[in-house]
Amino acid sequence: MLEDEVIEAVERGDFKIYAVKTIDEGIEILTGIEAGEMDENGQYPEGTINYLVQERLRSYYEMSREAVAE
């Protein structure tokens, strides 16, 4: 299924292939930072990628509310 060039690169250690079940697993591999699981209150643990995403989205929401209020 893979091109010979890719297989050879993997064998040389120039390239790695990871099987993941979820995007969160991929995020953790690519960033080296835990993705984080949502708790019963809909929050993610501080320091996780999903926490950072949640906070960024919250800041965009607040900025949009401020813009509408002006």
Backbone as a printed PyTorch tensor [residue, N CA C, xyz], in Angstrom:
tensor([[[  0.8200,  -1.1820,   0.0000],
         [  0.0000,   0.0000,   0.0000],
         [  0.8750,   1.2620,   0.0000]],

        [[  2.0360,   1.1820,   0.6350],
         [  2.9320,   2.3320,   0.6740],
         [  3.9360,   2.2650,  -0.4760]],

        [[  4.3340,   3.4110,  -0.9380],
         [  5.3600,   3.4880,  -1.9710],
         [  6.6700,   2.9150,  -1.4190]],

        [[  7.4580,   2.3050,  -2.2890],
         [  8.7480,   1.7440,  -1.8770],
         [  9.6330,   2.7970,  -1.2180]],

        [[  9.5830,   4.0090,  -1.7330],
         [ 10.3900,   5.0960,  -1.1780],
         [ 10.0350,   5.3610,   0.2830]],

        [[  8.7500,   5.3030,   0.6070],
         [  8.3080,   5.5240,   1.9900],
         [  8.7650,   4.3640,   2.8680]],

        [[  8.6010,   3.1470,   2.3920],
         [  9.0260,   1.9710,   3.1550],
         [ 10.5250,   2.0400,   3.4430]],

        [[ 11.3130,   2.4100,   2.4530],
         [ 12.7560,   2.5340,   2.6430],
         [ 13.0980,   3.6300,   3.6510]],

        [[ 12.3830,   4.7350,   3.6000],
         [ 12.6240,   5.8270,   4.5550],
         [ 12.3090,   5.3820,   5.9760]],

        [[ 11.2530,   4.6050,   6.1430],
         [ 10.9040,   4.0710,   7.4670],
         [ 12.0030,   3.1260,   7.9350]],

        [[ 12.4480,   2.2550,   7.0630],
         [ 13.5080,   1.3030,   7.4320],
         [ 14.8010,   2.0080,   7.8340]],

        [[ 15.1020,   3.1380,   7.1940],
         [ 16.3160,   3.9040,   7.5370],
         [ 16.1220,   4.7260,   8.8070]],

        [[ 14.8910,   4.8530,   9.2500],
         [ 14.6060,   5.6710,  10.4270],
         [ 14.3990,   7.1330,  10.0970]],

        [[ 14.2490,   7.4540,   8.7980],
         [ 14.0410,   8.8360,   8.3710],
         [ 12.5840,   9.2690,   8.5130]],

        [[ 11.7260,   8.3210,   8.6710],
         [ 10.2880,   8.5830,   8.6260],
         [  9.6160,   7.6030,   9.5670]],

        [[  8.5650,   8.0390,  10.2590],
         [  7.8340,   7.1540,  11.1650],
         [  6.3600,   7.1590,  10.7980]],

        [[  5.7460,   6.0330,  11.0100],
         [  4.3090,   5.8900,  10.7750],
         [  3.6760,   5.4780,  12.0950]],

        [[  2.6360,   6.1910,  12.5030],
         [  1.9310,   5.8920,  13.7340],
         [  0.4810,   5.5740,  13.4090]],

        [[ -0.0310,   4.5170,  14.0030],
         [ -1.4580,   4.2080,  13.8920],
         [ -2.1490,   4.8430,  15.0900]],

        [[ -3.1760,   5.6200,  14.8400],
         [ -3.9200,   6.2580,  15.9240],
         [ -5.4060,   5.9690,  15.7550]],

        [[ -6.1010,   5.9200,  16.8740],
         [ -7.5460,   5.6970,  16.8520],
         [ -8.3130,   7.0090,  16.8650]],

        [[ -7.7140,   8.0450,  17.4630],
         [ -8.4150,   9.3260,  17.5970],
         [ -7.4820,  10.4770,  17.2330]],

        [[ -8.0730,  11.6110,  16.9400],
         [ -7.2780,  12.8050,  16.6540],
         [ -6.4790,  13.2030,  17.8910]],

        [[ -7.0170,  12.9600,  19.0720],
         [ -6.2860,  13.2810,  20.2970],
         [ -4.9830,  12.4910,  20.3850]],

        [[ -4.9910,  11.2280,  19.9760],
         [ -3.7560,  10.4440,  19.9700],
         [ -2.7470,  11.0690,  19.0110]],

        [[ -3.2090,  11.4970,  17.8510],
         [ -2.3240,  12.1510,  16.8860],
         [ -1.7610,  13.4500,  17.4170]],

        [[ -2.5990,  14.2300,  18.0860],
         [ -2.1600,  15.4960,  18.6710],
         [ -1.0450,  15.2470,  19.6870]],

        [[ -1.2230,  14.2310,  20.5120],
         [ -0.2140,  13.9300,  21.5260],
         [  1.1050,  13.5040,  20.8930]],

        [[  1.0420,  12.7190,  19.8360],
         [  2.2650,  12.2880,  19.1540],
         [  2.9690,  13.4890,  18.5230]],

        [[  2.2030,  14.3480,  17.8630],
         [  2.7940,  15.4850,  17.1530],
         [  3.3330,  16.5620,  18.0840]],

        [[  2.6720,  16.7670,  19.2200],
         [  3.0630,  17.8660,  20.1010],
         [  3.8660,  17.4330,  21.3240]],

        [[  3.7030,  16.1700,  21.7170],
         [  4.3380,  15.7170,  22.9550],
         [  3.6150,  16.2180,  24.1930]],

        [[  2.4270,  16.7650,  23.9970],
         [  1.6220,  17.2930,  25.1080],
         [  0.3280,  16.4970,  25.1810]],

        [[ -0.0960,  16.1680,  26.3980],
         [ -1.3360,  15.4140,  26.5790],
         [ -2.5090,  16.1870,  25.9770]],

        [[ -3.3930,  15.4760,  25.2920],
         [ -4.5640,  16.1120,  24.6930],
         [ -5.5530,  16.5110,  25.7810]],

        [[ -5.8060,  15.6460,  26.7410],
         [ -6.7070,  15.9380,  27.8510],
         [ -8.1190,  15.4480,  27.5870]],

        [[ -8.7420,  14.9260,  28.6370],
         [-10.1150,  14.4530,  28.5460],
         [-11.0330,  15.3870,  29.3170]],

        [[-12.2060,  15.6260,  28.7430],
         [-13.1940,  16.5090,  29.3610],
         [-13.7340,  15.8730,  30.6410]],

        [[-13.8680,  16.6890,  31.6900],
         [-14.4270,  16.1900,  32.9380],
         [-15.9480,  16.3300,  32.9300]],

        [[-16.5610,  15.9810,  34.0440],
         [-18.0210,  16.0070,  34.1450],
         [-18.6010,  17.4170,  34.0480]],

        [[-17.7510,  18.4390,  34.2170],
         [-18.1960,  19.8350,  34.1120],
         [-17.9040,  20.4470,  32.7540]],

        [[-17.4320,  19.6270,  31.8190],
         [-17.1390,  20.1240,  30.4800],
         [-15.8200,  20.8720,  30.3760]],

        [[-14.9150,  20.6390,  31.3260],
         [-13.6240,  21.3110,  31.3410],
         [-12.5000,  20.3110,  31.0850]],

        [[-11.3940,  20.8270,  30.5590],
         [-10.2100,  20.0030,  30.3290],
         [ -9.1430,  20.3710,  31.3460]],

        [[ -8.2590,  19.4320,  31.6730],
         [ -7.1880,  19.7340,  32.6340],
         [ -6.2520,  20.8190,  32.1010]],

        [[ -5.8560,  21.7360,  32.9860],
         [ -4.9020,  22.7810,  32.5990],
         [ -3.6270,  22.1420,  32.0700]],

        [[ -3.0240,  22.7990,  31.0880],
         [ -1.7800,  22.3240,  30.5210],
         [ -1.9590,  21.3410,  29.3830]],

        [[ -3.2040,  20.9650,  29.0720],
         [ -3.4460,  20.0500,  27.9610],
         [ -3.7840,  20.8430,  26.7000]],

        [[ -3.6290,  20.2020,  25.5630],
         [ -3.9540,  20.8530,  24.2900],
         [ -5.4310,  21.2460,  24.2490]],

        [[ -6.3010,  20.3380,  24.6610],
         [ -7.7280,  20.6450,  24.6050],
         [ -8.1030,  21.7950,  25.5350]],

        [[ -7.4050,  21.9300,  26.6420],
         [ -7.6240,  23.0750,  27.5230],
         [ -7.2460,  24.3720,  26.8040]],

        [[ -6.0970,  24.3540,  26.1410],
         [ -5.6550,  25.5470,  25.4150],
         [ -6.6270,  25.9100,  24.3010]],

        [[ -7.1360,  24.9000,  23.5930],
         [ -8.1230,  25.1480,  22.5390],
         [ -9.3970,  25.7260,  23.1440]],

        [[ -9.8620,  25.1300,  24.2290],
         [-11.0700,  25.6020,  24.8910],
         [-10.9230,  27.0610,  25.3390]],

        [[ -9.7690,  27.3860,  25.9000],
         [ -9.5420,  28.7610,  26.3530],
         [ -9.4700,  29.7350,  25.1800]],

        [[ -8.8490,  29.3240,  24.0800],
         [ -8.7680,  30.1910,  22.9000],
         [-10.1640,  30.4420,  22.3310]],

        [[-10.9780,  29.3940,  22.2520],
         [-12.3440,  29.5580,  21.7560],
         [-13.1550,  30.4640,  22.6830]],

        [[-12.9250,  30.3160,  23.9920],
         [-13.6210,  31.1740,  24.9570],
         [-13.2220,  32.6370,  24.7500]],

        [[-11.9370,  32.8830,  24.4780],
         [-11.4910,  34.2630,  24.2680],
         [-12.0900,  34.8340,  22.9820]],

        [[-12.2010,  34.0130,  21.9240],
         [-12.8450,  34.4800,  20.6840],
         [-14.3100,  34.8210,  20.9350]],

        [[-14.9740,  33.9990,  21.7210],
         [-16.3730,  34.2580,  22.0530],
         [-16.5130,  35.5870,  22.8000]],

        [[-15.6440,  35.7950,  23.7820],
         [-15.6990,  37.0470,  24.5460],
         [-15.4180,  38.2530,  23.6540]],

        [[-14.4440,  38.1290,  22.7410],
         [-14.1490,  39.2340,  21.8290],
         [-15.3420,  39.5240,  20.9230]],

        [[-16.0280,  38.4870,  20.4770],
         [-17.1810,  38.7050,  19.6030],
         [-18.3200,  39.3750,  20.3610]],

        [[-18.4880,  39.0100,  21.6270],
         [-19.5220,  39.6670,  22.4410],
         [-19.2120,  41.1410,  22.6480]],

        [[-17.9470,  41.4510,  22.8720],
         [-17.5320,  42.8420,  23.0530],
         [-17.7380,  43.6330,  21.7810]],

        [[-17.4430,  43.0290,  20.6440],
         [-17.5990,  43.7210,  19.3520],
         [-19.0610,  44.0220,  19.0750]],

        [[-19.9380,  43.1080,  19.4170],
         [-21.3760,  43.3000,  19.2070],
         [-21.8950,  44.3900,  20.1340]],

        [[-21.3560,  44.4890,  21.3410],
         [-21.8120,  45.4680,  22.3310],
         [-21.4090,  46.8870,  21.9320]],

        [[-20.4020,  47.0270,  21.0940],
         [-19.9270,  48.3710,  20.7210],
         [-20.8140,  49.0380,  19.7660]]])
